């Protein structure tokens, strides 16, 4: 799976978003070290706290299927039908740190349709982890 294909799967996942409150459709495509891909989309709720981000949906799907080793995630967002640049929220960054090493690749699809590549340690320095 190449980076471009993973980003395209994240863009496609935005189509399944349930986002009537923010209008921001977010999709994620999570790649395991074994080569499997799990997609997710954001699912909003009128009381906001139960809202779940696309990244956490993808992780929940993968972990519930027994996956524990991850290679990369691509994240894409659309606002008003156009690509928009969104990096993962703090909660999603912390969830990633629960299951991924500091060098886990995070690909963010930008509003111009390309992507920016990060490693998790850049996005969440000094993460909370139990030793």
C-alpha positions in Angstrom: 0.0 0.0 0.0 1.5 3.3 -1.0 1.0 6.6 0.7 -1.2 8.0 -2.1 -3.5 5.1 -2.0 -3.9 5.3 1.8 -4.7 9.0 1.5 -7.3 8.3 -1.2 -9.0 5.7 1.1 -9.1 8.4 3.8 -10.7 10.9 1.4 -13.3 8.2 0.3 -14.1 7.5 4.0 -15.2 11.1 4.4 -18.3 10.2 2.4 -19.6 8.1 5.2 -19.2 10.8 7.9 -22.2 11.7 10.1 -21.5 15.3 10.8 -24.8 17.3 10.8 -23.5 19.8 13.5 -20.1 20.8 12.4 -20.4 20.1 8.7 -16.8 18.8 8.8 -16.5 15.4 7.2 -13.4 13.5 8.4 -12.1 10.1 7.1 -9.2 8.0 8.2 -7.4 5.0 6.8 -5.3 3.0 9.3 -2.6 0.6 8.0 -1.5 -2.3 10.1 2.0 -3.6 10.0 0.5 -6.8 8.5 -0.9 -4.8 5.6 -4.6 -4.6 6.6 -6.5 -1.4 6.3 -9.3 -0.2 8.6 -11.2 3.0 7.7 -13.2 5.3 9.9 -15.3 8.4 9.7 -16.3 10.9 12.3 -19.7 10.3 14.0 -21.2 13.4 15.7 -23.8 13.6 18.4 -25.9 16.5 19.5 -24.5 16.4 23.0 -21.0 16.6 21.6 -19.2 14.5 24.2 -20.2 11.2 22.6 -18.9 12.4 19.2 -16.1 10.1 18.0 -13.4 11.1 15.5 -12.6 9.2 12.4 -9.1 8.2 13.7 -10.6 6.6 16.8 -13.3 4.8 14.8 -10.5 3.2 12.7 -8.5 2.3 15.7 -11.6 0.8 17.5 -12.4 -1.3 14.5 -8.8 -2.6 14.2 -8.3 -3.2 17.9 -11.7 -5.0 18.2 -10.5 -7.3 15.4 -7.3 -8.2 17.4 -4.9 -5.8 15.7 -2.2 -4.3 17.9 0.6 -3.3 15.5 0.2 -0.3 13.2 2.3 1.3 10.5 0.5 4.5 9.4 -2.7 6.4 9.3 -4.0 8.9 6.7 -6.5 11.5 7.6 -8.6 13.6 5.3 -11.3 16.2 5.9 -13.9 18.0 3.8 -15.8 21.2 4.7 -18.5 22.5 2.3 -17.6 19.7 -0.1 -13.9 20.8 -0.4 -10.8 19.3 1.0 -9.7 21.0 4.3 -6.5 20.5 6.3 -7.2 19.0 9.8 -4.6 17.4 12.0 -5.7 14.9 14.6 -7.2 16.3 17.9 -5.4 15.7 21.2 -7.6 12.8 22.2 -6.9 11.0 18.9 -3.1 11.7 19.3 -3.3 10.1 22.8 -5.2 7.1 21.4 -2.5 6.7 18.8 0.2 6.8 21.4 -1.5 3.9 23.3 -1.0 1.6 20.3 1.8 3.1 18.3 5.5 3.9 18.6 6.8 7.5 18.4 7.8 6.9 14.8 4.2 5.9 13.7 3.5 7.8 10.4 0.6 10.3 10.4 -0.4 11.5 6.9 -2.6 14.6 6.7 -4.3 15.3 3.4 -4.1 19.0 2.8 -6.7 21.4 1.3 -4.7 21.3 -2.0 -5.0 17.5 -2.3 -1.4 16.6 -1.4 -0.4 15.4 2.0 1.9 16.3 4.9 3.8 13.6 6.7 4.4 13.6 10.5 5.6 11.1 13.0 3.5 10.7 16.2 6.3 12.2 18.4 6.0 15.5 16.5 2.3 15.7 17.1 2.3 14.5 20.7 5.6 15.1 22.4 5.8 13.8 26.0 2.7 11.6 25.6 1.2 10.0 28.7 2.3 6.3 28.8 2.4 3.9 31.6 5.8 2.1 32.0 
